[in-house]
Amino acid sequence: MTKIVFMGTPAFSVPVLEGLLAENYEIAAVVTQPDRPVGRKKTITPTPVKAAAVKQGLLVLQPEKINGSPEMEKIAQLAPDLIITAAFGQFLPEKLLQIPRLGAVNVHASLLPKYRGGAPVHYAIMNGEKETGVTIMEMIKKMDAGGIYSQRSIPITKQDDVGTMFEKLSLVGKELLLETLPQIINGEIAPNPQNEAEVTFSPNITREQEAIDWSKTAEDVDNQVRGMHPWPIAFTTYEGIRWKIFKTELTAETTTAEPGTIVLRTKKDLQIACGNGSVLAIHELQPAGKAKQAVQAFLNGSGKQVTEGQKVK
């Protein structure tokens, strides 16, 4: 039986782990990020992968930093045949990659060589891609640069956001890994090198990237909102008050108003002028210090003073 050390952290990783267990692979240990404070009350919370692993009675390791840690030494002692990662969240040192007999395999949520890095799904949506997918790849010292074993693509719809795409991609990743893994173990498949001329990157989202630039087209702003939902959330400001924007919708309207101008206030939305005369409707937002709410509730409450002709920035 192939002995595996599985490394993952968010909900995306859980179906992959559960799929390996369902196929009776031996999971010698599960490595995940440390418990972190979550929510306004800062409640210390285990990662989704830890919760799933504990439920299955698996050994859980939680290094603050894997390189040179006691947990890394424990992995070496376990002598796994294979390391499998799926959104673990830390860079793996070359010394760790050399431990397993069959190497290390990553389930990466993009169609490599596009979108190497920590936020591939965010960038695919923000950049208006029509599709994305999952790559099963060998892990080498250079981040997300290893050879490709297999790939599978799925469409990105205008209704999708990061949350829905992660749910879809986690299932695709599970299925593709389980199809590819026997070929890797049996030496029936070799990784194909990536085309370096086609490489693009998806570094972690910065605070500056979260701010909406209303001079962009309505489609671009809508892509940004969906590409940052449910985290980290795009925002704008109105009279110095930050609004987190959770849900928007493209309209067929056009305007000559300056970008950022509120061109229409209805019972159900606020319509904002964007670049090239396009107009975007805001449906759900969260003003600073308030709860997330539908625009209708906002306009009937703390947003009563918001009127057409005013601007967001």
Residue pairs with C-beta under 8 A, 6 or more apart in sequence:
1 24
1 25
1 26
2 25
2 26
2 81
2 82
2 102
2 185
3 26
3 28
3 78
3 79
3 80
3 81
3 82
4 20
4 25
4 26
4 27
4 28
4 80
4 81
4 82
4 83
4 84
5 27
5 28
5 29
5 30
5 31
5 75
5 78
5 80
5 82
5 83
5 84
5 100
6 16
6 17
6 20
6 27
6 29
6 30
6 31
6 49
6 83
6 84
6 85
6 86
7 30
7 31
7 32
7 83
7 84
7 85
7 86
7 88
7 92
8 14
8 16
8 17
8 30
8 32
8 49
8 85
8 86
8 87
8 88
9 32
9 33
9 47
9 48
9 49
9 87
9 88
9 89
10 47
10 48
10 49
10 87
10 89
10 166
11 48
11 166
11 167
11 170
12 86
12 87
12 109
12 166
12 169
12 170
12 173
13 48
13 49
13 86
13 87
13 88
13 170
14 48
14 49
14 52
14 170
15 170
15 171
15 173
15 174
16 84
16 86
16 107
16 170
16 173
16 174
16 177
17 27
17 30
17 49
17 52
17 53
17 86
18 52
18 174
19 174
19 175
19 177
19 178
20 27
20 84
20 177
20 178
21 27
21 56
23 178
25 181
27 53
27 56
27 58
28 59
28 78
28 80
29 58
29 59
29 60
29 61
29 74
29 75
29 78
29 80
30 49
30 50
30 53
30 58
30 59
30 60
30 61
31 60
31 61
31 62
31 63
31 66
31 71
31 75
31 88
32 47
32 49
32 50
32 53
32 60
32 61
32 62
32 88
33 47
33 62
33 88
33 89
33 90
34 62
34 63
34 64
35 44
35 45
35 46
35 47
35 50
35 62
36 44
36 45
36 47
37 43
37 44
37 45
38 44
38 45
39 45
46 54
50 60
50 62
53 59
53 60
54 60
61 71
61 74
61 75
62 71
63 69
63 70
63 71
63 72
63 90
65 90
66 72
66 90
66 92
66 93
66 96
67 91
67 93
67 95
67 96
68 93
72 93
72 95
72 96
75 83
75 96
75 99
76 99
79 99
79 101
80 99
80 100
80 101
81 100
81 101
81 102
81 185
82 100
82 101
82 102
82 103
82 104
82 105
82 184
82 185
83 92
83 96
83 97
83 99
83 100
83 103
83 104
83 105
83 139
84 104
84 105
84 106
84 107
84 177
85 92
85 104
85 105
85 106
85 107
85 139
86 106
86 107
86 173
87 107
87 109
89 118
91 143
92 104
92 139
94 141
96 104
97 103
97 104
97 139
97 140
97 141
102 184
102 185
103 138
103 139
104 138
104 139
105 136
105 137
105 138
105 139
105 149
105 177
105 181
105 184
106 136
106 137
106 138
106 139
106 144
106 146
107 134
107 135
107 136
107 173
107 176
107 177
108 120
108 134
108 135
108 136
108 137
108 144
109 120
109 121
109 132
109 133
109 134
109 166
109 169
109 173
110 116
110 120
110 121
110 124
110 132
110 133
110 134
110 135
110 202
111 131
111 132
111 133
111 135
111 151
111 153
112 135
112 137
112 144
112 148
112 151
112 194
113 194
113 195
113 196
113 198
113 199
113 200
114 120
114 124
114 198
114 199
114 200
115 123
115 124
115 132
115 200
115 201
115 202
116 143
116 144
116 145
116 199
116 200
116 201
116 202
117 143
117 144
117 201
117 202
117 203
117 204
118 202
118 203
118 204
119 202
119 203
119 204
119 205
120 132
120 202
121 132
121 162
121 165
121 166
121 169
122 162
122 202
122 205
122 227
122 228
123 200
123 202
123 227
124 132
124 156
124 165
124 202
124 227
125 156
125 160
125 161
125 162
125 165
125 223
125 226
125 227
126 223
126 224
126 227
126 228
127 223
127 227
128 219
128 220
128 223
129 156
130 155
130 156
131 153
131 154
131 155
131 156
132 153
132 154
132 156
132 165
132 169
133 151
133 152
133 153
133 154
133 169
133 172
134 151
134 152
134 169
134 172
134 173
134 176
135 148
135 150
135 151
136 148
136 149
136 150
136 151
136 173
136 176
136 177
136 180
137 144
137 146
137 147
137 148
137 149
137 191
138 146
138 147
138 149
138 191
139 146
140 146
145 194
146 191
146 194
147 190
147 191
147 192
147 193
147 194
148 191
148 192
148 193
148 194
149 180
149 183
149 184
149 189
149 191
149 192
150 176
150 179
150 180
150 189
151 176
152 172
152 175
152 176
154 168
154 169
154 172
156 165
158 222
158 250
160 168
160 226
161 225
161 226
161 227
161 229
161 230
162 226
162 227
162 228
162 229
162 230
162 231
163 229
163 230
180 189
182 188
183 189
205 228
205 232
210 228
210 232
210 233
210 234
210 235
211 234
211 235
211 236
212 221
212 224
212 225
212 234
212 235
212 236
212 245
212 312
213 221
214 221
214 236
214 259
214 260
214 272
214 273
214 274
214 275
214 312
214 313
215 259
215 260
215 274
215 275
216 224
216 274
216 275
217 274
217 275
217 276
217 278
218 250
218 251
218 274
218 275
218 278
218 279
218 280
219 250
219 278
220 274
220 275
221 234
221 248
221 274
221 280
222 248
222 249
222 250
222 280
224 234
225 234
225 245
225 246
225 247
225 248
226 248
228 234
229 246
229 247
230 246
233 244
233 245
233 246
233 286
234 244
234 245
235 242
235 243
235 244
235 245
236 242
236 243
236 245
236 260
236 312
236 313
237 243
237 312
237 313
238 287
238 306
238 310
238 311
238 312
238 313
239 310
241 287
241 288
242 287
242 288
243 285
243 286
243 287
243 288
243 312
244 285
244 286
244 292
245 282
245 284
245 285
246 284
246 285
246 286
246 292
247 282
247 283
247 284
248 280
248 281
248 282
248 283
249 269
249 280
249 281
249 283
250 278
250 280
250 281
251 271
251 279
251 280
251 281
253 263
253 264
253 271
253 279
254 277
254 278
254 279
255 261
255 263
255 273
255 277
255 278
255 279
256 277
257 263
257 273
258 273
258 311
259 273
259 274
259 275
260 272
260 273
260 311
260 312
260 313
261 272
261 273
261 309
261 310
261 311
262 270
262 271
262 272
262 273
262 306
262 307
262 308
262 309
262 310
262 311
262 312
263 271
263 272
263 273
263 279
263 308
264 270
264 271
264 279
264 308
265 271
265 299
265 306
265 307
265 308
267 296
267 299
268 283
268 294
268 295
268 296
269 281
269 282
269 283
269 295
270 281
270 282
270 295
270 299
270 306
271 279
271 280
271 281
271 282
272 279
272 280
272 281
272 282
272 312
273 279
274 280
282 295
283 294
283 295
284 292
284 293
284 294
284 295
285 292
285 293
285 295
285 298
286 292
286 293
287 298
287 302
287 303
290 298
290 302
293 301
295 303
299 306
